[in-house]
């Protein structure tokens, strides 16, 4: 199996075909998406130039997913993201997005467990939306602090402790579960 420090090597040929050197077979973008979901690391190399084109291929997978099914990326998010291209703060955006999605990924197991215990998924959705808003505010404060002429005194107050937000979410979902248990018809 041909592997690098980053995982399996996928070679992309001029005819746009993708070849998995690890399995010695051709693959599709959908196959690569499945590999990402399965946490299989790979690097995509242009067969002609030997350039690493992993970023471009992953971006194409996202585009295909967004075109095909329910949208994961909201329109306002996409517009804001486009606005950052060419902006003097563009270099800060990747680190912020990576940090934010990393935090979300670390907490997703807990959120699934909590959501599974309660039938009130809208409350979970509202809490998640609130957390996204708080993360965005935190990023805006960090950006303002990095700008010349801005002082920390002009910044908004710090975001609440994330642990207390999660604890509050757990308490609220537990209360909802108890209410649902009381409303459910008793079975013998």
C-alpha positions as CSV (number, residue, x, y, z in Angstrom):
1,X,0.0,0.0,0.0
2,X,1.5,3.3,-1.0
3,X,1.3,5.6,2.0
4,X,2.8,8.8,3.1
5,X,3.0,10.5,6.4
6,X,-0.4,12.0,5.6
7,X,-2.0,8.6,4.6
8,X,-2.9,7.0,1.3
9,X,-1.7,8.6,-1.9
10,X,-4.5,9.3,-4.5
11,X,-3.2,10.3,-7.9
12,X,-5.3,12.5,-10.2
13,X,-4.7,12.1,-13.9
14,X,-5.4,14.5,-16.8
15,X,-8.6,12.6,-17.6
16,X,-9.8,13.6,-14.1
17,X,-9.7,10.0,-12.9
18,X,-8.5,9.4,-9.4
19,X,-6.3,6.4,-8.6
20,X,-5.9,5.1,-5.1
21,X,-2.4,3.8,-4.9
22,X,-3.2,2.0,-1.6
23,X,-5.8,-0.3,-3.1
24,X,-4.6,-0.1,-6.7
25,X,-8.0,1.0,-8.0
26,X,-9.8,4.0,-9.4
27,X,-12.0,5.9,-7.0
28,X,-14.6,8.7,-7.3
29,X,-15.1,11.8,-5.3
30,X,-17.9,10.0,-3.4
31,X,-15.4,7.3,-2.5
32,X,-13.0,10.0,-1.2
33,X,-15.9,11.6,0.8
34,X,-16.6,8.2,2.4
35,X,-12.8,7.9,3.2
36,X,-13.0,11.3,5.0
37,X,-16.1,10.2,6.9
38,X,-14.2,7.0,7.9
39,X,-11.2,9.1,9.1
40,X,-8.9,7.7,6.4
41,X,-6.1,10.2,5.7
42,X,-5.1,10.7,2.1
43,X,-3.2,13.2,0.0
44,X,-4.2,13.9,-3.6
45,X,-1.3,14.4,-6.0
46,X,-1.6,15.7,-9.6
47,X,0.0,13.0,-11.7
48,X,1.4,15.4,-14.2
49,X,3.0,18.0,-11.9
50,X,3.3,16.1,-8.7
51,X,1.6,19.0,-6.9
52,X,-0.4,18.4,-3.8
53,X,-4.0,19.2,-4.8
54,X,-5.8,17.8,-1.7
55,X,-7.3,21.2,-0.8
56,X,-8.8,21.6,-4.3
57,X,-10.3,18.0,-4.3
58,X,-11.7,18.4,-0.8
59,X,-13.3,21.7,-1.9
60,X,-14.8,19.9,-4.9
61,X,-16.3,17.3,-2.6
62,X,-17.9,20.0,-0.5
63,X,-19.3,21.7,-3.7
64,X,-20.7,18.4,-4.9
65,X,-22.3,17.7,-1.5
66,X,-23.8,21.2,-1.3
67,X,-25.2,20.8,-4.9
68,X,-26.6,17.4,-4.4
69,X,-28.3,17.3,-1.0
70,X,-29.5,19.4,1.9
71,X,-27.2,22.4,2.4
72,X,-24.8,22.3,5.3
73,X,-23.4,25.8,4.7
74,X,-25.9,28.6,5.2
75,X,-26.0,31.4,2.5
76,X,-25.0,34.1,5.0
77,X,-22.0,32.1,6.1
78,X,-20.9,31.6,2.5
79,X,-21.3,35.4,1.8
80,X,-19.3,36.2,4.9
81,X,-16.6,33.7,3.9
82,X,-16.4,35.3,0.5
83,X,-16.0,38.7,2.0
84,X,-12.9,37.5,3.9
85,X,-11.1,36.7,0.6
86,X,-8.6,39.5,0.0
87,X,-9.3,41.1,3.4
88,X,-6.4,42.0,5.6
89,X,-7.8,39.5,8.2
90,X,-8.0,36.6,5.7
91,X,-5.0,34.8,7.3
92,X,-6.9,34.6,10.7
93,X,-10.0,32.9,9.2
94,X,-8.6,29.4,8.6
95,X,-7.3,29.1,12.2
96,X,-10.7,30.3,13.6
97,X,-12.7,28.0,11.4
98,X,-10.4,25.0,12.3
99,X,-10.7,25.8,16.0
100,X,-14.5,26.2,15.8
101,X,-15.2,23.1,13.9
102,X,-12.7,21.2,16.1
103,X,-14.6,22.3,19.2
104,X,-17.9,21.3,17.6
105,X,-16.5,17.9,16.6
106,X,-15.2,17.3,20.2
107,X,-18.6,18.1,21.6
108,X,-20.8,16.3,19.0
109,X,-20.8,13.0,20.9
110,X,-22.1,14.7,24.0
111,X,-24.7,16.6,22.0
112,X,-25.9,13.4,20.3
113,X,-26.3,11.7,23.6
114,X,-28.2,14.6,25.1
115,X,-30.4,14.9,22.0
116,X,-31.1,11.2,22.1
117,X,-32.4,11.5,25.6
118,X,-34.8,14.2,24.8
119,X,-37.4,14.4,22.1
120,X,-37.2,18.2,22.1
121,X,-34.6,18.6,19.3
122,X,-35.6,22.2,18.7
123,X,-34.2,23.2,22.1
124,X,-30.9,21.6,21.2
125,X,-30.9,23.4,17.8
126,X,-31.5,26.7,19.6
127,X,-28.6,26.1,22.0
128,X,-26.3,25.2,19.1
129,X,-27.3,28.3,17.3
130,X,-26.6,30.3,20.4
131,X,-23.2,28.7,20.7
132,X,-22.4,29.5,17.0
133,X,-23.4,33.1,17.7
134,X,-21.2,33.2,20.8
135,X,-18.2,31.8,18.8
136,X,-18.7,34.4,16.1
137,X,-18.8,37.2,18.6
138,X,-15.6,35.8,20.2
139,X,-13.9,35.8,16.8
140,X,-15.1,39.4,16.1
141,X,-13.6,40.5,19.4
142,X,-10.3,38.8,18.6
143,X,-10.3,40.5,15.2
144,X,-11.0,43.9,16.7
145,X,-8.3,43.4,19.3
146,X,-5.8,42.7,16.5
147,X,-6.7,45.8,14.5
148,X,-4.5,48.9,15.1
149,X,-6.2,51.6,17.3
150,X,-8.5,49.2,19.1
151,X,-8.1,48.8,22.8
152,X,-9.2,45.8,24.9
153,X,-11.5,48.3,26.8
154,X,-13.6,48.8,23.7
155,X,-14.2,45.1,23.3
156,X,-17.5,43.4,24.4
157,X,-17.5,41.4,27.6
158,X,-15.9,37.9,27.4
159,X,-18.1,35.0,26.2
160,X,-19.5,32.9,29.0
161,X,-17.7,29.7,30.0
162,X,-18.5,27.0,27.4
163,X,-18.6,24.4,30.1
164,X,-21.4,26.2,31.9
165,X,-23.3,26.5,28.6
166,X,-23.0,22.7,28.1
167,X,-24.1,22.1,31.7
168,X,-27.1,24.4,31.3
169,X,-28.0,22.6,28.1
170,X,-27.8,19.2,29.9
171,X,-30.0,20.6,32.7
172,X,-32.6,21.9,30.3
173,X,-32.7,18.7,28.3
174,X,-33.1,16.7,31.5
175,X,-36.0,18.8,32.6
176,X,-37.6,18.3,29.2
177,X,-37.1,14.6,29.5
178,X,-38.8,14.5,32.9
179,X,-41.7,16.6,31.5
180,X,-42.1,14.2,28.5
181,X,-42.0,11.2,30.9
182,X,-44.9,12.7,32.9
183,X,-46.9,13.3,29.7
184,X,-46.3,9.9,28.1
185,X,-49.1,7.4,28.7
186,X,-48.1,4.8,31.2
187,X,-47.8,1.2,29.9
188,X,-48.1,-1.8,32.0
